[in-house]
């Protein structure tokens, strides 16, 4: 029996979609525990590309059960569109996808509030995806949110929507200057989507508990990355959920004692979308090369991703905060054309060396990376499927990252396709 958690070690976009799909082959249940349609998990199978935002990437494997836990925020429109796209591609979703009735609903008004919030002059711009994530988690914490089970209890829904709209409209009218909404508008929207969502709503915790009791294999799929965690990331430049491995327990209702495998996923360099500190960012032609070779554009928003060298301070921190046992290293082939490769091993802050991430993450805004430089392999490894195919210099790079991060690198990804993978 395995209950594994796959967690991003950087600022998201580490390539979780492909790896979840790969690992799903040996899994029975794949479960999303946080976030919403802000995620964009890209999977390429025999040249065909799928981008999943909410549905776990395990859906692409036949007969796998996929669940969306109470810790996720669900945009019904985005979910229904995604299901339709999957069905159109010949992937059977009915009977294999189950969403917790406790998952909160992202209302259209919260997408407007998200965008308006992020353009306020008095507040630091976060560069959110505009998908309504932050406002929906805020409503949940404020106890004015709409969990999916309200959809099927008209009386409770109407009173909850009235309370929510009262608060929302004050903010919209007096602070944000956007369009206010009415109780009827919101209830009508929910009544329209509810019957189509209903077949997918069910007891996800029981499915997971039964799977644990009968010794099945479960993979908990994290979205975003460690550095975007609301408690452990680069606050305030974070998303609004617990992206770290611990989030799998609260976001799904799995007891901590049942989690027995934690897989970190890290890119061979670093990227970040949106605002916030990024010590190893490259604003030169090497950064442009990484962006081009790595096709570093957001799968959800299309925004160009900021690119930079591998940051081992971040990787070590991710190993510690998540309890990572093994690492998947992705996009190694993106470095194929480089003569020299740098790895940040520590920071210099106000003349002092800093080996570990501090809790005062504002320090990262002026931290100078201390680099170790290595020779690039400067040859094509893209598509390699066996460790022996790699040049010595690529093996040396992998060994160095492994040593400095503090966990074994067990899988190396050398291209977007399912097959471009090395198992060590
Ligand atoms: P939000 O999650 O839309 O509230 O955005 C908060 C921050 O997280 C922004 O910097 C986003 O760019 C970032 N973010 C959210 N989802 C992802 C993702 O899936 N990959 C990378 N960054 C993300």
Boltz pocket constraint, residues with backbone or C-beta under 6 A from the ligand:
constraints:
  - pocket:
      binder: B
      contacts: [[A, 11], [A, 12], [A, 13], [A, 38], [A, 39], [A, 40], [A, 126], [A, 127], [A, 128], [A, 129], [A, 130], [A, 131], [A, 132], [A, 133], [A, 134], [A, 223], [A, 224], [A, 228], [A, 237], [A, 238], [A, 239], [A, 240], [A, 273], [A, 274], [A, 275]]
      max_distance: 6.0
